[in-house]
Amino acid sequence: MDFNLLQKTARENGIDLFGVAEVGEERKNFYLLPEGLTLKLPWAVVMAARVSPTVLGTLKEGPNHLYFHHYRQLNFLLDRAALLIAAKIEAAGYLALPVAASQIIDWERQRGHVSHRQLAQKAGLGWRGRNNLLVTSQWGAQVRLVSILTNFPLKPGRPLNLDCGTCRRCMAVCPAGAIKEEAAAFDYLACYQKLKEFSKQKGIGQQICGLCVKACAK
């Protein structure tokens, strides 16, 4: 088993981008994961699935029922693919810890167990955009991510030396005003408050938006 076989399995299960990151210093940002285990897992397999531009095109002032369902199904697809890849790695005698695509542990700081975006950056799948999302060369921010921590030896990718340049489309459409000139200045609290507001809409019930994702297309 090697990188190519894992990538082939991922592609066959709906994955559009596949990469590997060396965890390194990113481990210190892991949240509520057993350190005794994560110290044994120096690599991260990172995968992305494209968000439908057709579905995104239906968004006007916030999330709708079409986007809510599509968002959930993409997360299911990613989690299933991660489960299958992890099972192959474990069957080969290695450790593999799939981390859910969309499991927020701390909503106010929008933190999961790991930052899929930061691992994807290290894997060379894209860069951090002003909207605080991974921006890819292929589809902008219109992707969802999942990661698998493992000790299966894989060659890591390299971070891209790219950024958003003069593009500020996401800033113009953000209903919370959370997106700033610099990605590091992203207003997590403002974003969170708007997501809470959207989650109260009938038939949504989840803290999602999608407007900056729609705006960030290549």
C-alpha positions in Angstrom: 0.0 0.0 0.0 1.3 3.5 -0.9 0.2 7.1 -1.5 -1.2 6.2 -5.0 -3.4 3.4 -3.7 -4.8 5.6 -0.9 -5.4 8.5 -3.4 -7.1 6.1 -5.8 -9.4 4.9 -3.0 -10.2 8.4 -2.1 -11.0 9.4 -5.7 -13.3 6.4 -6.0 -15.2 7.6 -3.0 -15.9 11.2 -4.1 -12.7 13.0 -3.0 -11.4 15.7 -5.2 -8.2 16.7 -3.6 -5.8 14.5 -1.6 -2.6 15.4 0.2 -0.3 14.7 3.1 1.1 17.0 5.8 3.8 16.5 8.4 2.0 17.4 11.6 5.1 18.9 13.3 4.3 22.1 15.3 0.6 21.9 14.4 0.2 19.3 17.1 0.3 22.0 19.8 -3.0 23.3 18.3 -4.8 20.0 18.6 -7.8 20.3 20.9 -9.0 17.6 23.3 -7.2 14.8 21.7 -5.1 12.3 23.8 -1.5 13.5 23.6 -0.2 10.0 24.2 -1.8 9.0 21.0 -1.2 12.0 18.8 2.5 11.9 19.6 2.6 8.6 17.7 0.9 10.1 14.6 3.4 12.3 12.7 1.4 12.5 9.5 -2.0 13.8 8.4 -3.8 12.7 5.3 -6.0 15.6 4.2 -8.8 15.3 1.7 -11.2 17.8 0.1 -14.5 17.5 -1.6 -15.9 20.3 -3.8 -19.0 22.2 -2.8 -21.5 22.3 -5.7 -21.4 25.7 -7.4 -25.0 25.1 -8.5 -26.2 24.8 -4.9 -24.1 27.8 -3.9 -25.7 29.8 -6.7 -29.0 29.5 -4.9 -27.8 31.4 -1.8 -29.0 35.0 -1.5 -28.8 36.5 2.0 -27.8 33.4 4.0 -28.2 29.6 4.1 -31.2 27.8 2.6 -32.6 24.3 2.7 -30.7 23.2 -0.4 -27.4 24.3 1.0 -28.1 22.8 4.4 -28.8 19.4 2.9 -25.8 19.6 0.6 -23.5 20.7 3.4 -24.5 17.7 5.5 -24.2 15.3 2.6 -20.7 16.5 1.8 -19.7 16.0 5.5 -21.1 12.5 5.4 -19.1 11.8 2.2 -15.9 13.1 3.7 -16.3 11.2 6.9 -17.1 8.0 5.0 -14.0 8.4 2.8 -11.9 9.1 5.9 -13.3 5.9 7.6 -12.4 3.8 4.5 -8.9 5.2 4.2 -8.2 4.8 7.9 -9.4 1.2 7.7 -6.9 0.4 4.9 -4.1 2.0 6.9 -5.0 0.0 10.0 -5.3 -3.2 7.9 -1.7 -2.6 6.9 -0.7 -2.6 10.6 -0.5 1.1 11.2 -2.4 3.6 13.3 -5.1 5.9 11.8 -7.3 8.4 13.5 -10.0 10.0 11.3 -11.1 13.4 12.6 -14.7 14.4 11.7 -15.2 16.8 8.8 -17.5 19.1 10.8 -17.4 18.5 14.5 -17.0 21.8 16.4 -15.8 21.3 20.0 -15.7 25.0 20.9 -18.2 27.1 18.9 -17.2 30.5 20.2 -13.7 30.0 18.9 -14.8 27.7 16.1 -12.4 25.0 17.1 -12.5 21.3 16.3 -10.1 18.6 17.4 -7.7 19.8 14.6 -7.7 22.6 12.1 -8.3 20.8 8.8 -7.5 24.1 7.1 -4.1 24.4 8.6 -3.2 20.8 7.9 -4.5 21.3 4.3 -2.2 24.3 4.0 0.8 22.2 5.2 -0.2 19.6 2.6 -0.1 22.1 -0.2 -3.8 21.9 -1.0 -4.3 25.7 -0.7 -3.8 28.8 1.5 -5.6 30.6 4.2 -7.9 33.2 2.8 -9.2 36.4 4.2 -12.4 34.5 4.9 -10.4 32.2 7.3 -11.1 29.3 5.0 -8.8 27.2 2.8 -8.6 28.7 -0.6 -7.6 26.3 -3.4 -6.2 27.1 -6.8 -8.9 24.9 -8.4 -12.1 26.1 -6.7 -11.3 28.9 -4.3 -12.9 28.2 -0.9 -15.6 26.0 -2.4 -14.4 22.8 -0.7 -15.0 20.9 2.5 -12.2 19.1 4.4 -11.4 16.1 6.5 -8.2 14.7 8.0 -6.7 11.4 9.2 -3.8 11.4 11.6 -1.5 8.4 11.1 1.9 6.9 11.5 1.8 5.3 8.0 4.9 6.7 6.3 3.9 9.1 3.5 5.8 11.9 1.7 4.3 15.2 2.7 3.4 18.0 0.3 4.8 21.5 0.5 2.8 24.7 1.4 1.9 26.9 -1.5 3.4 30.4 -1.6 0.1 32.0 -2.6 -2.5 34.3 -1.2 -5.7 36.1 -2.1 -3.9 39.1 -3.7 -6.3 41.9 -4.5 -9.4 39.8 -4.3 -11.8 41.0 -1.6 -15.1 39.5 -2.8 -15.7 37.7 0.5 -15.3 40.9 2.5 -18.1 42.6 0.4 -20.6 39.8 1.1 -20.0 38.9 4.7 -23.2 39.7 6.6 -21.3 39.8 9.9 -18.5 42.1 8.8 -16.2 39.4 10.2 -13.7 39.4 7.3 -10.9 41.9 7.4 -8.0 42.9 5.3 -5.7 40.4 7.0 -6.7 36.8 7.6 -5.3 36.9 11.1 -7.8 39.7 12.0 -10.8 37.5 11.2 -13.6 38.3 13.7 -14.5 34.9 15.1 -17.1 36.2 17.5 -19.0 38.3 14.9 -19.1 35.2 12.6 -20.3 33.0 15.4 -23.1 35.4 16.3 -24.3 35.5 12.7 -24.1 31.7 12.5 -26.2 31.4 15.6 -28.8 33.8 14.1 -28.9 31.7 10.9 -29.3 28.5 12.8 -32.6 29.7 14.2 -34.2 29.8 10.8 -36.9 27.2 10.2 -35.4 24.1 8.6 -31.8 25.1 9.1 -30.9 24.3 12.7 -27.2 24.3 12.1 -24.6 27.1 12.3 -23.9 27.6 8.6 -23.8 30.5 6.2 -22.1 29.9 2.8 -22.0 33.4 1.5 -18.2 33.9 1.6 -17.8 30.4 0.2 -20.1 31.3 -2.7 -18.1 34.5 -3.3 -14.7 32.8 -3.3 -14.7 31.0 -6.7 -11.7 30.6 -9.1 
